[in-house]
Amino acid sequence: MHIFGGEKSLNMLRPITILVIFTILSCSPNRETNDNILQQSSAQERIYEFGFPMDEFESKEGQIKRGEFFTTLMTKLGASNSDTYSLTQASRGVFDLKKIKVGNSYKAFYTKEESPKLAYLVYEDTKTSFVTFGVHDSLFVKISEREITRKLKIAQATINTSLWQDLQNAGLNPVLALRLSDIYAWSIDFFGLQKGDSFTAIYEELYAGENYYDIGIVHAAFFSHASKMYDAYRFVQDESPQYWNIKGENLRKAFLKAPLSFTRVSSGFSYARRHPVTRVVRPHTGVDYAAPRGTPVMSIGDGVVIQKGYLGGGGNTVKIRHNSTYTTAYLHLQSYAKGLSVGKRVSQGEVIGYVGSTGLSTGPHLDFRVWKNGAAINPLKMEAPPADPIKKSNREFFTAQVEQIKFKRDSLISLRYVDTLLLKLGKR
């Protein structure tokens, strides 16, 4: 279950990187000679694509165009009608030709003859798989998976504008912002991030062959928000991977921080608010989240639907009882989630409806309300109870894994520093 290598190998990183610097500096006069040797060696290596030796074939690349089908593509590439028909038959039970998508790439391989003939067609179905149609020696259809490799990376950024934009500015995949918002969904309001907040994340990048295609597991994150550090360590307990702080407390709470992805809080909790439609001053015991019409609305916790319907000024409303203490309501919905009904049990994060402007409303928003022991409370100040902590039987292993992650973080930061130093030396 260990995520990283042993500490012995990690301890070797620093002296090795220092040795690399001196080696490069001392060998720089012979650099041109070494490069020539490497180039000659590379030139002698045989190059393969999709398993085919490129010195035996000519190739042609393209993308599926609108209105293009497998049969028309094969005709365009030079396949005979009989071969095309045979391949459509061979595809049955292997690959659905109707799933060929506009914009996906393909590569055709031709024999090196006086009159080149189509030998293979490779269609890139997904980022991790491709379909090979053989025409050369035998007719066949085969789906292949690219080898997936994982590379451990470290990301660091400081918030100046928005988490998404600052990740892009730092040359990082902004999808990491979504992963972090999921990890800290119960402890940090990502719509309330402040300039100067910062984070460090240790995560995996996934490669299909040599091509990067996604972010893998986030092993740990350290988020500084409003002068407070929020640490998160991934750990598997009861076969369920979750995130915990260094104290072994589960970051997942019984309730989500917010029931939707919203633009802003347009109206807060108040006992004397002037209603925007009636202009009458009366209590507004909820929080209004401004969001585009149709934005999914989620239940903030597990519970049972006790009310669903049109409730006058509240418009389309869903009310959920979570336990004997907490009940929540979601007002002004445009519509309800398919299959939602009174008595249905819903899970935390499950979509129950969509933002609208039904009832007394001036625009699309969600009026979200919470009751504790029957009394309305401010959702923004609600302290949600935590989920189960690290079990005593797992505590020792969890502590050891945390120490490994910290060490790996420090090593990655050191290596990044060395890379930067080498880059500067190379520019001299």
C-alpha positions as CSV (number, residue, x, y, z in Angstrom):
1,M,0.0,0.0,0.0
2,H,3.0,2.3,0.0
3,I,2.6,5.1,-2.5
4,F,6.2,6.1,-2.8
5,G,9.6,4.4,-2.8
6,G,11.7,3.8,0.3
7,E,13.4,6.6,2.1
8,K,16.8,5.2,1.3
9,S,16.4,5.8,-2.4
10,L,14.9,9.3,-1.7
11,N,17.9,10.2,0.4
12,M,20.1,9.6,-2.6
13,L,18.3,12.3,-4.6
14,R,20.2,15.3,-3.2
15,P,23.8,14.1,-3.6
16,I,22.9,12.7,-7.1
17,T,21.5,16.0,-8.2
18,I,24.6,17.9,-7.0
19,L,26.8,15.4,-8.8
20,V,24.8,15.9,-12.0
21,I,25.5,19.7,-11.8
22,F,29.3,19.2,-11.5
23,T,29.3,16.5,-14.2
24,I,27.5,18.8,-16.7
25,L,29.8,21.6,-15.9
26,S,32.9,19.5,-16.2
27,C,31.8,17.8,-19.4
28,S,30.5,20.8,-21.3
29,P,33.6,21.0,-23.7
30,N,32.7,17.6,-25.1
31,R,29.0,18.2,-25.2
32,E,28.9,18.6,-29.0
33,T,30.7,15.3,-29.5
34,N,28.3,13.5,-27.1
35,D,25.3,15.0,-28.9
36,N,26.6,13.7,-32.3
37,I,27.0,10.2,-30.8
38,L,23.4,10.3,-29.4
39,Q,22.1,11.5,-32.8
40,Q,23.8,8.7,-34.7
41,S,22.5,6.2,-32.2
42,S,18.9,7.5,-32.5
43,A,19.2,7.5,-36.3
44,Q,19.9,3.7,-36.2
45,E,17.0,2.9,-34.0
46,R,13.9,1.7,-35.8
47,I,10.8,3.8,-35.3
48,Y,7.4,2.3,-34.7
49,E,3.9,3.8,-34.6
50,F,0.9,1.8,-33.4
51,G,3.2,-1.3,-33.6
52,F,4.1,-0.8,-37.3
53,P,7.8,-0.1,-38.4
54,M,7.6,3.2,-40.1
55,D,10.5,2.3,-42.6
56,E,8.2,-0.2,-44.2
57,F,5.2,2.0,-44.8
58,E,4.1,5.4,-46.0
59,S,1.5,7.1,-43.8
60,K,-1.3,9.7,-44.1
61,E,-3.0,11.4,-41.2
62,G,-6.4,13.0,-41.0
63,Q,-9.5,13.7,-38.9
64,I,-13.0,12.4,-39.3
65,K,-15.1,15.1,-41.1
66,R,-18.8,15.9,-40.6
67,G,-20.9,13.6,-42.6
68,E,-18.1,11.1,-43.1
69,F,-18.8,7.4,-42.4
70,F,-16.5,4.4,-42.2
71,T,-17.4,3.2,-45.7
72,T,-16.8,6.7,-47.2
73,L,-13.5,7.1,-45.4
74,M,-12.2,3.7,-46.6
75,T,-13.2,4.6,-50.1
76,K,-11.4,7.9,-49.8
77,L,-8.3,6.1,-48.5
78,G,-8.3,3.7,-51.5
79,A,-9.8,0.5,-50.0
80,S,-11.8,-1.7,-52.4
81,N,-15.5,-2.1,-51.8
82,S,-15.1,-5.8,-51.0
83,D,-12.4,-5.1,-48.3
84,T,-14.6,-2.4,-46.8
85,Y,-17.6,-4.7,-46.7
86,S,-15.5,-7.4,-45.1
87,L,-14.2,-5.0,-42.4
88,T,-17.7,-3.9,-41.6
89,Q,-18.6,-7.6,-41.0
90,A,-15.4,-8.2,-39.0
91,S,-16.2,-5.2,-36.8
92,R,-19.4,-6.8,-35.4
93,G,-18.9,-7.6,-31.8
94,V,-15.5,-5.9,-31.7
95,F,-16.2,-2.2,-32.4
96,D,-19.4,-0.3,-33.3
97,L,-18.6,1.7,-36.4
98,K,-21.5,4.0,-35.6
99,K,-19.4,5.4,-32.7
100,I,-16.8,6.9,-35.0
101,K,-16.8,10.5,-34.0
102,V,-16.3,13.7,-35.9
103,G,-12.9,15.3,-35.1
104,N,-11.2,12.1,-34.0
105,S,-7.9,11.4,-35.6
106,Y,-6.9,8.5,-37.8
107,K,-3.7,7.4,-39.6
108,A,-3.5,5.3,-42.8
109,F,-0.5,3.1,-43.6
110,Y,0.4,2.3,-47.2
111,T,2.8,-0.2,-48.7
112,K,5.9,1.1,-50.2
113,E,5.3,-0.1,-53.8
114,E,5.1,1.5,-57.2
115,S,1.4,1.5,-56.7
116,P,1.0,1.9,-52.9
117,K,-1.9,0.0,-51.3
118,L,-3.8,0.7,-48.1
119,A,-2.4,-1.8,-45.5
120,Y,-3.8,-0.6,-42.2
121,L,-6.1,2.1,-40.8
122,V,-5.7,3.2,-37.2
123,Y,-8.6,5.1,-35.7
124,E,-8.0,6.9,-32.4
125,D,-11.1,6.1,-30.5
126,T,-10.2,7.7,-27.1
127,K,-7.0,9.2,-25.6
128,T,-6.1,5.7,-24.3
129,S,-7.3,3.4,-27.0
130,F,-7.3,2.9,-30.8
131,V,-8.8,0.6,-33.3
132,T,-6.8,-1.0,-36.0
133,F,-8.4,-2.1,-39.3
134,G,-6.1,-4.6,-41.2
135,V,-6.2,-4.9,-45.0
136,H,-2.6,-5.9,-45.8
137,D,-2.0,-9.7,-45.2
138,S,-5.4,-10.5,-43.6
139,L,-8.6,-8.6,-42.8
140,F,-9.1,-8.0,-39.1
141,V,-10.4,-5.4,-36.6
142,K,-8.6,-5.0,-33.2
143,I,-9.0,-2.6,-30.3
144,S,-5.7,-1.8,-28.5
145,E,-5.0,0.0,-25.2
146,R,-2.1,2.3,-24.9
147,E,0.3,1.7,-22.1
148,I,-0.6,4.1,-19.2
149,T,2.3,5.5,-17.2
150,R,2.1,7.7,-14.1
151,K,4.5,10.5,-13.3
152,L,4.6,12.1,-9.9
153,K,4.5,15.9,-10.0
154,I,4.3,18.9,-7.7
155,A,2.2,22.0,-8.3
156,Q,2.6,25.3,-6.5
157,A,0.7,28.5,-7.2
158,T,-0.4,31.7,-5.4
159,I,-3.8,33.2,-6.0
160,N,-3.8,36.6,-7.7
161,T,-7.0,36.5,-9.8
162,S,-8.7,33.1,-9.6
163,L,-7.6,29.6,-8.9
164,W,-8.4,28.5,-12.5
165,Q,-6.6,31.4,-14.1
166,D,-3.6,31.3,-11.8
167,L,-3.1,27.6,-12.5
168,Q,-3.1,28.4,-16.3
169,N,-0.6,31.2,-15.7
170,A,1.7,28.8,-13.8
171,G,1.6,26.4,-16.8
172,L,-0.5,23.9,-14.8
173,N,-3.6,21.9,-15.9
174,P,-6.6,23.9,-14.6
175,V,-8.4,20.6,-14.1
176,L,-6.3,20.4,-10.9
177,A,-8.6,23.3,-9.6
178,L,-11.6,20.9,-9.8
179,R,-9.7,18.2,-8.0
180,L,-8.7,20.6,-5.2
181,S,-12.3,22.0,-4.9
182,D,-13.5,18.4,-4.5
183,I,-10.9,17.6,-1.8
184,Y,-11.7,20.8,0.2
185,A,-15.4,20.9,-0.6
186,W,-16.2,20.7,3.1
187,S,-13.6,23.0,4.5
188,I,-12.8,25.8,2.0
189,D,-15.2,28.0,0.1
190,F,-13.5,28.2,-3.3
191,F,-15.6,31.2,-4.3
192,G,-14.2,33.1,-1.3
193,L,-10.5,32.6,-2.1
194,Q,-8.4,35.7,-1.3
195,K,-5.4,37.2,-3.1
196,G,-2.3,35.8,-1.5
197,D,-3.8,32.3,-0.8
198,S,-1.5,29.6,-2.0
199,F,-1.3,25.8,-2.4
200,T,1.1,22.9,-3.0
201,A,-0.2,19.7,-4.4
202,I,1.5,16.3,-5.0
203,Y,-0.3,14.5,-7.8
204,E,0.1,12.1,-10.7
205,E,0.1,13.0,-14.4
206,L,-1.2,10.2,-16.7
207,Y,0.4,9.5,-20.0
208,A,-1.0,7.3,-22.8
209,G,2.2,6.2,-24.5
210,E,4.1,9.5,-24.7
211,N,1.1,11.7,-24.7
212,Y,-0.2,13.4,-21.5
213,Y,-3.9,13.1,-21.2
214,D,-5.2,13.6,-17.6
215,I,-4.5,14.2,-14.0
216,G,-4.4,11.0,-11.8
217,I,-4.4,10.7,-8.1
218,V,-3.8,13.7,-5.9
219,H,-1.8,12.2,-3.1
220,A,-1.6,15.3,-0.9
221,A,-2.4,19.0,-0.8
222,F,-1.5,21.9,1.4
223,F,-3.7,24.9,1.0
224,S,-3.1,28.2,2.7
225,H,-6.3,30.2,2.9
226,A,-7.0,33.3,5.0
227,S,-3.8,32.7,7.0
228,K,-4.7,29.2,7.9
229,M,-3.1,26.0,6.5
230,Y,-5.4,23.2,5.4
231,D,-3.5,19.9,4.8
232,A,-5.0,16.9,3.0
233,Y,-3.5,13.4,2.8
234,R,-5.0,10.6,0.7
235,F,-5.4,7.4,2.6
236,V,-7.4,4.3,2.0
237,Q,-9.6,3.2,4.9
238,D,-12.2,0.4,4.7
239,E,-11.3,0.1,0.9
240,S,-12.4,3.7,0.4
241,P,-9.8,6.4,-0.5
242,Q,-10.5,9.6,1.3
243,Y,-8.6,12.7,2.5
244,W,-7.6,13.4,6.1
245,N,-5.7,16.1,7.9
246,I,-2.6,15.4,9.9
247,K,-4.7,14.8,13.0
248,G,-6.4,11.9,11.2
249,E,-9.7,13.9,10.9
250,N,-11.7,13.2,7.8
251,L,-12.0,16.2,5.5
252,R,-15.3,15.0,4.4
253,K,-18.1,16.4,6.5
254,A,-21.7,15.3,6.9
255,F,-22.7,18.2,4.7
256,L,-21.2,20.0,1.7
257,K,-20.1,23.5,2.0
258,A,-22.5,24.7,-0.7
259,P,-25.3,22.9,-2.7
260,L,-24.1,24.1,-6.1
261,S,-21.4,25.9,-8.1
262,F,-22.5,29.5,-7.8
263,T,-21.5,32.9,-9.1
264,R,-22.0,34.9,-5.9
265,V,-24.1,35.2,-2.7
266,S,-26.7,37.6,-3.8
267,S,-28.6,37.8,-0.5
268,G,-27.6,36.6,2.9
269,F,-29.4,35.4,6.0
270,S,-31.4,38.2,7.7
271,Y,-34.4,38.7,9.9
272,A,-35.2,42.1,8.2
273,R,-34.7,42.0,4.5
274,R,-36.7,44.1,2.0
275,H,-38.0,41.6,-0.5
276,P,-36.9,42.4,-4.0
277,V,-40.3,41.8,-5.5
278,T,-42.9,42.8,-2.9
279,R,-40.6,45.4,-1.3
280,V,-41.9,44.3,2.1
281,V,-39.4,44.0,5.0
282,R,-39.6,40.5,6.4
283,P,-37.2,37.7,7.5
284,H,-35.1,35.9,4.9
285,T,-33.9,32.9,6.8
286,G,-31.8,31.5,4.0
287,V,-29.0,32.3,1.6
288,D,-29.5,33.2,-2.1
289,Y,-26.9,31.9,-4.5
290,A,-26.9,33.6,-7.9
291,A,-26.2,31.0,-10.6
292,P,-27.1,30.5,-14.3
293,R,-30.4,29.0,-15.1
294,G,-30.2,25.2,-15.2
295,T,-27.2,24.9,-12.9
296,P,-27.4,21.5,-11.0
297,V,-28.4,21.7,-7.4
298,M,-27.2,19.0,-5.0
299,S,-28.3,17.7,-1.7
300,I,-25.7,18.8,0.9
301,G,-25.9,15.5,2.7
302,D,-27.6,12.1,2.8
303,G,-31.2,12.2,3.7
304,V,-34.9,11.6,2.7
305,V,-37.0,13.9,0.5
306,I,-40.0,15.0,2.7
307,Q,-41.4,17.6,0.4
308,K,-41.4,18.3,-3.4
309,G,-43.7,20.8,-5.1
310,Y,-44.7,24.3,-5.9
311,L,-44.8,26.4,-2.7
312,G,-46.1,29.9,-3.5
313,G,-43.4,32.5,-3.3
314,G,-40.7,29.8,-3.0
315,G,-41.7,28.3,-6.4
316,N,-40.5,24.7,-7.1
317,T,-39.1,23.5,-3.8
318,V,-37.4,20.4,-2.4
319,K,-37.1,19.7,1.3
320,I,-34.8,17.1,2.7
321,R,-34.6,15.6,6.3
322,H,-31.0,14.6,6.9
323,N,-31.3,13.3,10.4
324,S,-33.1,14.1,13.7
325,T,-31.3,17.4,13.9
326,Y,-30.9,18.9,10.4
327,T,-33.3,19.7,7.5
328,T,-32.6,21.6,4.3
329,A,-34.7,23.2,1.6
330,Y,-34.0,24.3,-2.0
331,L,-36.3,27.0,-3.5
332,H,-37.1,28.6,-6.9
333,L,-36.0,25.5,-8.8
334,Q,-36.5,25.5,-12.6
335,S,-37.2,21.7,-12.5
336,Y,-36.5,18.6,-10.5
337,A,-34.1,15.8,-11.1
338,K,-35.5,12.8,-12.9
339,G,-37.0,10.2,-10.6
340,L,-37.1,12.5,-7.5
341,S,-40.1,11.9,-5.3
342,V,-41.2,12.3,-1.7
343,G,-39.8,9.5,0.3
344,K,-36.8,8.9,-1.9
345,R,-33.4,8.6,-0.1
346,V,-30.8,10.8,-1.6
347,S,-27.0,10.8,-1.2
348,Q,-24.6,13.7,-0.5
349,G,-23.8,15.4,-3.8
350,E,-26.7,13.9,-5.6
351,V,-28.5,16.3,-8.0
352,I,-32.0,17.0,-6.9
353,G,-33.0,19.9,-9.2
354,Y,-31.8,22.8,-11.3
355,V,-31.5,26.5,-10.7
356,G,-34.5,28.6,-11.9
357,S,-36.6,31.6,-11.0
358,T,-40.0,30.2,-10.1
359,G,-42.2,31.8,-7.5
360,L,-41.4,35.4,-6.3
361,S,-38.1,35.9,-7.9
362,T,-36.3,38.6,-10.0
363,G,-33.8,36.2,-11.6
364,P,-32.3,32.7,-11.6
365,H,-30.9,31.8,-8.2
366,L,-31.2,29.2,-5.4
367,D,-32.7,30.1,-2.1
368,F,-31.1,27.6,0.3
369,R,-32.4,27.1,3.8
370,V,-31.3,25.0,6.8
371,W,-33.1,24.2,10.1
372,K,-31.4,22.8,13.1
373,N,-33.7,21.2,15.7
374,G,-36.6,23.0,13.9
375,A,-35.0,26.5,14.1
376,A,-33.7,28.3,11.0
377,I,-29.9,28.9,11.0
378,N,-27.5,30.7,8.7
379,P,-26.2,28.1,6.2
380,L,-22.9,30.1,5.8
381,K,-22.2,29.8,9.5
382,M,-23.2,26.2,9.9
383,E,-20.6,23.9,11.5
384,A,-21.1,20.5,9.8
385,P,-20.2,17.4,11.9
386,P,-17.2,15.5,10.5
387,A,-17.2,12.0,9.0
388,D,-15.4,9.1,10.8
389,P,-11.7,9.8,11.7
390,I,-8.8,7.5,11.1
391,K,-9.3,4.3,13.0
392,K,-6.9,3.4,15.8
393,S,-5.9,0.3,14.0
394,N,-4.8,2.4,11.0
395,R,-3.2,5.2,12.9
396,E,0.4,4.0,12.8
397,F,0.3,3.2,9.1
398,F,-1.4,6.6,8.4
399,T,1.3,8.4,10.3
400,A,4.1,6.6,8.4
401,Q,2.4,7.4,5.1
402,V,2.1,11.1,6.0
403,E,5.8,11.2,6.7
404,Q,6.6,9.6,3.4
405,I,4.4,12.2,1.6
406,K,6.1,15.1,3.4
407,F,9.5,13.7,2.5
408,K,8.5,13.3,-1.1
409,R,7.2,16.8,-1.2
410,D,10.4,18.2,0.1
411,S,12.4,16.1,-2.4
412,L,10.3,17.3,-5.3
413,I,10.7,20.9,-4.3
414,S,14.5,20.3,-4.1
415,L,14.6,18.7,-7.6
416,R,12.6,21.6,-9.0
417,Y,15.2,24.0,-7.6
418,V,18.0,22.0,-9.2
419,D,16.1,22.0,-12.5
420,T,15.8,25.8,-12.3
421,L,19.5,26.1,-11.5
422,L,20.5,23.9,-14.4
423,L,18.4,25.9,-16.7
424,K,20.1,29.1,-15.6
425,L,23.5,27.6,-16.0
426,G,22.6,26.4,-19.5
427,K,21.8,29.9,-20.6
428,R,25.3,31.2,-19.6
